Each structure stands twice: as C-alpha cells, then as structure tokens.
Amino acid sequence: MRWKKIKIPIKRPIVEWGFPVAGASIKETDKSRGVALLIAVMLIALMMLFAADSIVTSQVDLQLAVTHRDRIRAEYAAKSGFNLATFLLSADLAKDLAISSTPGLDKLGLGGGNIRLWELLNQLPPIGGEDADMLQGFAKAFGLSAVLDSSVMDQLKAIEGSFSIKIADEQQRIDVNYCSSGAREPCAAVRAMLTALFSCPAEKAFLAKKHLTPMELSARIQDWVDPDSRTESESGFSDESDPYQKRKKPFKAKNGPLDSLDELKMIEGWDEEIHAVFAPYLTAYPIWKKREDRARINLNTAPRELLQCLFQDAGPDRFKKLAQMLKLRETDFKDLAGKDKPMDQVIADLFGYTKNDSGGANKADPENKSSWFGKMSQTYRISIKASSGDTARTLEAVVERTVPDGTAIGANLASRAAYRILYWRFL
C-alpha cells in the first residue's frame, strides 16, 4: 500500500500596516474602516499626551510665577524691615544725644532709663503690614520726621508678608580692621585684645592642638591687615607673604582692611574650626577713618565671655558680681558703665584693674585696658528674615549711625541721612 502525500492549503491572513485584519473574504470597505479606527485611536492618544503636557507645563509656570511673586514680596518686606530697624536706631541716637524733643519717652516710661530702643525689635514677633498703624503712632510720639524718611511707614503698610528683625551691636566685638590705619598705637591695642582673647585657658588649649600660639595668630592677622610689608616677629615667618606663596595659587598678604570676616580664612592657620570659635567676638566694621581713631569695645553690650577673656585675672568673685550686673542689663536695661563715671573707674570697680596694672602711665597706652572700652556704639548689624507664602529671604546689613545735618541741600543730601550702610547682602 502506497502512501499518498496530501497537500493541505495554508490560508495566510491579510494584514494592513503589519496588523492582521481579516480573512480572504473581507471587503474593501471593511479594510478602510479598520485603518480609520486605528488612526483615530493614535490621534486620540497623541492629543491626550499633548493635553497632559500642557497641564503640567501650566502648573509649573503658575508655581514659578507664584514663587517669583512671593520672592519679590519677601525682598521688599525685608527692605521695609531694614527701614524700620534704621528708624529705631536713629530714634535711639536722638534719645541719647537729645537732637530732637521726645515727649513720648516719658509716656512710655523710657525717659530716665538706659533702654536701647532698637532692642525692642529683638523681642517682637514677626511684623506685617497690619502693624503699620501702631508703629506710625510710635514714630509720631518721638517727633523724628526731621531725620527720617516719611515714606517708611507707608512702605510698611503696602507689604504683603511679614518680617522679623534682630539687631546686634557690632561694637561689642574686637574690630581687627583698625590695624589697617597704619597707626601703631590703635593696632597695638587691637593686638593686645586679640592675644587676650586667644589666651583664655580653653581657647589657648584649642589653639595648641593646632600648633598655634595666641601671639602667632594675632601677629599673622596684623601682618595681613596692616599696610606695611614688615613682618611681625611673633608670626613665625620671615616674610609676610611666605606662607601664601606656597599655596596652589600663590598670592601675597593683602596689607589692607578685611572686606568681611570670612577673609580671615585666607590667613595662614585660620581654618573653619578656629573661625567658628572666634568669629562671634570679632568684626571688620567700621573700617578705620582717621589714624587717631581707637577700636573701642562698648562695655555696655560686650558679651560676658569676651570680658572674661580680656580680664582673666579678675577672679571668680568679681565675675560672679559681673554675672549679676549682666542679668540686670538684660532685665532692667541697667548699663555697666554710666554716662557720668570715668571709664578707668568703671573698669577698676568691675574687675579690680587699674591702668598701672599694665605698666602704662596714661590712658593712651595700648596695654591700658581701660582705653579698650567705650560707653556708646555707632555701628550695628541688622538681620532681617522676611517671608511671603512659602518663600523666605534673609537680609544682612551693617550700618553706622550718623548725626544728620538738617541744613544740607542739593548734592550734599548724604549728610542728611541718619545712617550709612557699611555692608549689605541678601541671602
């Protein structure tokens, strides 16, 4: 019996654009209908993708616009806070120097006290435009329209946001820039202050771990800031620029004033850890103006830690008394140094120190510690934290108070200002 091969026909499907659509009996009209459906589905999918992308883009653009709007509002709120801060600094100067009548002082119970008006801002919660009327009444009570911009409160009413203000006395710190004047006496006083600060027991031990001595560090700061090219013998170098010529990108000692305290990090041996420890007690403002100027620390605002370092030999009993007086300074606004008592007598009463303890024969001696201090300040650091919506801005500024000249006109308008800006930065 012979086997016969049987051929079974294989029917292949008909395809359109690579997709099977029907068998051999499909009509041409049905073919067109399937292709149209496929194209419609693809177009709908593309439209959905385009619509989704448009929605996402619109939301992103809207959020960017809101963020930009809030950023501008926060910036102007910070500027309004700065205006308010300078307002109270000027009011405080007017109170101290009696350049204007201040009948509101008696009503507020401030007439006979030592309260610093700018300290009131540090205790206030965030301020917004709704507080402008209250502050405007405060301004009228002090009668300071002659020295202040009348639009300050109008600007405050217009802001849509809030701000908080912190003002710190910049002259409660040691001003290292007085060595840039070229005058040996003020610089020697600053060197003595720096060496005393670095010589506190804990701080001295901290520097020893970094193979530094107080004298070395203070000498290197002087070599960087002072205008001459003479090397201080205590610095440990034969030339001011020796340690900086060995850097990856060599440079020379600046021989000029610091632009900011961060510049201290360029000095040989001064690193981030040293900066964190000592920077709170140092300042670069104001930069010297006259060779005869002295870098005096305001005794009435100086921190306890700095005073303890500058008067290490005072003893625990005197520091206990000092702590009590500092507490009264915070609660009752009682100054350490009154206006009528000479500074050398104040220092003697507080720390048991007299000018003869340093071997100096007069107040001008740089080693005479009573010459390191004053009773008033003219330089202040203002920190404003402003917010609008979810956006926040921080403004850091240093200002110096001035006594305005009400007769100045024309190009001399700058002399009518109650302050001048030494530093300004938005963070």
Secondary structure, 3 states (H helix, E strand, C coil): CCCCCCCCCCCCCEEECCEEEECCCCCHHHHHHHHHHHHHHHHHHHHHHHHHHHHHHHHHHHHHHHHHHHHHHHHHHHHHHHHHHHHHHHHHHHHHHCCCCCCHHHHHCCCCCCCCCCHHHHCCCCEEHHHHHHHHHHHHHHCCCCCCCCCHHHHHHHCCCEEEEEEEEHHHCEEHHHHHHCCHHHHHHHHHHHHHHHCCHHHHHHHHHCCCCHHHHHHHHHHHHCCCCCCCHHHCCCCCCHHHHCCCCCCCCCCCCCCCHHHHHHCCCCCHHHHHHHHHHEECCCCCCCCCCCCCEECCCCCHHHHHHHCHHHCHHHHHHHHHHHHHHHHCCCCCCCCCCCHHHHHHHHHCCCHHHHCCCCCCCCCCHHHHEECCCCEEEEEEEEEECCEEEEEEEEEEECCCCCCCCHHHHHHHCCEEEEEEEEC
